[in-house]
Amino acid sequence: MAATIKGTAGLVFGTTTETGGFLHNLEIQNKTEKAEVRNESGEFAGVAMYNRTEEISGEAVLTGSSGLGGIAPATALTLSSYSPSAGSIFVDEVTTKYSNTGWKTTSFKAFCYPLITSS
């Protein structure tokens, strides 16, 4: 169903059309690793944050075998709904859920590594 948005400009409703399925939700979590150093009193005196990654998870009803419909562990993933600022997205986990009262759904977890630009 199309939505008519009233109110603050810039609000986003829904997801973008994906090849091979209907994306129900998408979550992007930006992460870094950190190394902390403590002084002689055990208090934090410094921190280094490095190795940025993005963890991407979502759920979809698949309608085909290409694009989102071809999702599988260890493969590159391209989404219309989200493009990272740098790097490539690789699928880590895929879970399929069946229901006697609903659609078969597929959940996935993927990671974007900013310095890896080829699949």
Secondary structure in CASP SS format (residue, H / E / C, confidence):
PFRMAT SS
TARGET T0000
AUTHOR 0000-0000-0000
METHOD secondary structure of the structure
MODEL  1
M C 1.00
A C 1.00
A C 1.00
T C 1.00
I C 1.00
K C 1.00
G C 1.00
T C 1.00
A C 1.00
G C 1.00
L C 1.00
V C 1.00
F C 1.00
G C 1.00
T C 1.00
T C 1.00
T C 1.00
E E 1.00
T C 1.00
G C 1.00
G E 1.00
F E 1.00
L E 1.00
H E 1.00
N E 1.00
L E 1.00
E E 1.00
I E 1.00
Q E 1.00
N E 1.00
K E 1.00
T E 1.00
E E 1.00
K E 1.00
A E 1.00
E E 1.00
V E 1.00
R E 1.00
N C 1.00
E C 1.00
S C 1.00
G C 1.00
E C 1.00
F E 1.00
A E 1.00
G E 1.00
V E 1.00
A E 1.00
M E 1.00
Y E 1.00
N E 1.00
R E 1.00
T E 1.00
E E 1.00
E E 1.00
I E 1.00
S E 1.00
G E 1.00
E E 1.00
A E 1.00
V E 1.00
L E 1.00
T C 1.00
G C 1.00
S C 1.00
S C 1.00
G H 1.00
L H 1.00
G H 1.00
G H 1.00
I C 1.00
A C 1.00
P C 1.00
A C 1.00
T C 1.00
A E 1.00
L C 1.00
T C 1.00
L C 1.00
S C 1.00
S C 1.00
Y C 1.00
S C 1.00
P C 1.00
S C 1.00
A C 1.00
G C 1.00
S E 1.00
I E 1.00
F E 1.00
V E 1.00
D E 1.00
E E 1.00
V E 1.00
T E 1.00
T E 1.00
K E 1.00
Y C 1.00
S C 1.00
N C 1.00
T C 1.00
G C 1.00
W C 1.00
K C 1.00
T E 1.00
T E 1.00
S E 1.00
F E 1.00
K E 1.00
A E 1.00
F E 1.00
C E 1.00
Y E 1.00
P C 1.00
L C 1.00
I C 1.00
T C 1.00
S C 1.00
S C 1.00
END
